[in-house]
Amino acid sequence: MNRVLHIWDVGGSSCVSLKAIRHYGYEGDVVMRKLHDPLGFVEYYNGLYLDNDKFIRESLNMVSNYDIIHLNGLVDYVGLFKKRHPNKKIILSYYGSDLTVNPDSESIKKAESFADAITVSTKDLLQFEKEHKYNYIPNAIDDELYTRQESGSGAFTFTMSYLDNKSTIDFIKKNYNGDFDIIDREKNLIPFYEMPSLFSKYSTYIDVKILKYGYFGKAYSKTALEALSCGLNVFNFNQEIISKLPNENTMKAHAEKLINLYNE
């Protein structure tokens, strides 16, 4: 049986990914720092919290019990894990700002040289591919948790500290034809498993993200995909209204692509 160790979790991506491949005979764990998991993904999916001060050291000590080591956004540690465990398969996954802030940095070049495979969760990140091939493995949505339901009316969007919120809201006001609520995602810490209840109050989620360093996110956020899975419409970055979750973001499609990569 293949065992996978996911080190770090980005918005529940690692937890849902592991849940998806368990249907195909894989096992494994997700390890995370509790401080950096305010929405409780790892606890909900029975992952492991490691001591903050010893996180990397304890993760390194766990590796021998697994076949595949999946480093999620931890660019600075890929070389360390590969040197300590040269016979293990090391996969580096990017989710957004971990790559886009400084795609030409020496740390990224070094990390990619040590990784056995590199994945990106959204297609827009493929533009940063250079010497090493990027594998597009879309984020999976837990379609057993985010199920279609009766929806309310009106629209909403989230603000977050990593966004240029003023530019984002100005863009929405200019391009979205209708009123909408603005919810501060960090002041209103809604556990992710209660998000279907929030979605049920609305009919549309507005998915526009302009980051502080000027990068315009041209990919669906995980929240937008969850909203689609619950039956909401999504107003996206192209000023389009989308109403169906793309098949590539289902757990089944995600698992198939990821397992193919693992086997390669």
N, C-alpha and C positions, 0 to 999 in steps of 0.2 A: 504494500500500500504506500502511495506517495504521501509524504507529509510536508506541509508548507508552513513556514513561519513568516507571518506578516509583521514587520517591525514598523510601528507608527500607523496611525489611521487618519485619513483626511476626510472629514465629513461622513464617516461611516462607510467609506468606499471599501476598505479592507475587510470589514466585518461582513458586508453583503457579498463581497467577492468570495470569501471563504464559505459562506452559507450556500452560494450557488454551486460551487464545485463539490461540496459534500454530497450532492445528489448523484455524483458520478464516481464515488468511491474514494475521494480524497479526504484527508483529515488535516488538522493543523490548529494553529492558535494565532491570535492577534495580541501583540503586546503594546502597551501605550502608557504614557504618564497621565495619571488621573487629573492633574491640574489642567492639562490641555484637552480634556474631553468633557467640557461643561454640559453638553447635551446628553451625555450618558450612553453613547453608542456602544462602547466596549463592555460596559456592565450589562446592558440589555442583551447583547449577543454572546455573553459568557466568555469574554476575552479576559486578558490578564493585565492588571496594573502593576508596574514595577516601581520601585523606589526612585523618586526624582533624581537624587544625586548619583545613583548607581545604574541609571537606565541603560546606558550603552554597555557597561561592563557586564551586567546581568544578561543582557540580550546576547552578547558574544558568547557567554557561557552556555546558553541554551541551544546554540546553533547545531551542535553535534547530534541532536536528537531529530533533526529534520533533513529532508532531501533538497528542498528549494527554499532559498531565503529571499523574501520579497521586501525590498527597502522602499518605502513610500515617501518620496520627497526628501529623504535624508542624504542629500548629495555629498555632504562632507564626510560621510562614514563608509562609503562604498569601498574605498581602497583598504580601509582598516579591516572590514569584514572579509574581503577577498584574501588579504595577506594572512590573516589568522586562520581562515578556512578555505584554502586554495582549491579543494576538491568539491566544494559545494557550488550548486548553481545559484548565482546572484542575479536577481532581477531588480532593476531600478525603474521606478514608476514616477512620472511627472503628472501633476494635476493642474498646473496653472502658473501662479507667481513663482513657484520654486524653479521654474525655467525662464519665464518671460522677463523677470526683473533684470537679469544679466546673462543672456544666453551664450555670450562669448567668453565668459569668465574661465579662468584657469581651473577653478574648482570643478566646474561642470565638465571640462575636457578630461580632467583626471578621473572623475567618477565614471564617465562613460567608457574610458579605456579599461577599467577594471570589471565592468558589468558584463555578464554573459548575454543579457538581453535588456532592452530598454523599451518601456511602454509609455504611451501618452493616452490620457483619458478623453481628450477632445481633439477633433480633426484640425482645429486652428493651430495646435501645437506642432503639427508636422512641418510647418514652415521653418522651424528652427533646427531641423535635422541637418547634420553636417557629415562628419566622417563615419558615424555609426548609425546603422538603420534604426528607425523608430517603428515600433509596432503599435498600431492603433487598436486599443482594447477599451471600448467605451465603458463608462460608468454603468454599473448595474443598479437597477432600482428594485427594492424588495417588494415585488408585486404581490406578495402574500400579506404584507402589512398595508401597503398603499393600494387599496382596492376601490373600484368605482362606486360612487355613492351619489345620493341626491345633493345637489349643490345649491347655494344661495344665490345672491345677486351682487353686482358691483365688482370692483377690482381692487387689488392691493399690491404693494411692492415692499421689499425689505431695504432698510439702510444698514450698512455695516462699516466698521472702522477702517477697513482696508480699501474702501471705495472713495472716489471723489463724489461724495453724495450730492453736492450742489450741482455739479455738471450732470450727474445721472438724473436727478429730479427735473432739472431744466430741460433735458432731452425728452423725458417722458411727457412733460407738460406741452411741449411743442408738437410731439408726434402722436400722442395717444388721444383719441377722440372720446373723452369721457372723464368723469371724476374718479379718483382712486384714493385709497387709504395708504398712509405711509407708516410702517411698523419698524421700529428700531429693533433689529434682530438680537442685539446684545443686551439691551436693557430689558427686553421681554424674552427671557430665556425659556422658551417653550421646549420641553423635552421632545426630541424628534418623533417619538412614537405617539405623541399627542397632536402632531401636525395634521393628520386627517380630520380632526375635529375643527381646526382652524380653516382648512380648505373648504369644509362643508358650509361655511358662512359666506363664501364668495363664488362667483362664476368665472373669474379671470385672474390669473397671476401675471404681473408685468415683469418680464425678465430682461432688464437692461442693466449692464454693469460697466461703468467706466472707472478704472482703477486710478489710484492717486498718481501714479507715474505716467498717466496718459494712455495706457493700453486699453483699447475698447474690446471687451470680451465678446467674441463672435462665436460663441458656442452656448448651448443650453446649460444653465446651472443645474446642479443636482436638485435644488428645490423646484425648479421648473419641471423637471422630469417627474418628480414625485407628484406635482400638481396634475400633470397630464395623466398619470396612472390613476389618480383619484377622480378623473372625469372633468377637470377644469379646462378651460381654454387658456392658452398662453400667448401673450403679446410679446414677440421676440425682438431681437436686435435688428432684424430687417424690417421692422414695423409690420409684421405679418401676424395673423391670428392662427395658431396651430391648435388642433383639438385631439390629436392622437399620439400616444407614446410610441416613439420609433421602436421597431422590433429589436434593433441592435442593443437597446438598453434594457431588455428583459433579462432576467437571471439566466434563462436557458441559453440565449444567444451569447451572453457574456461568458458563461462557463465553457461553451464549445470553443470560443476563440482562445480563451486563456489556456485551456487544456492542450489545444494544438500547439501553442507556444511552449508550454512546459515539455511536451513530447519532443519538440525540435531541439 
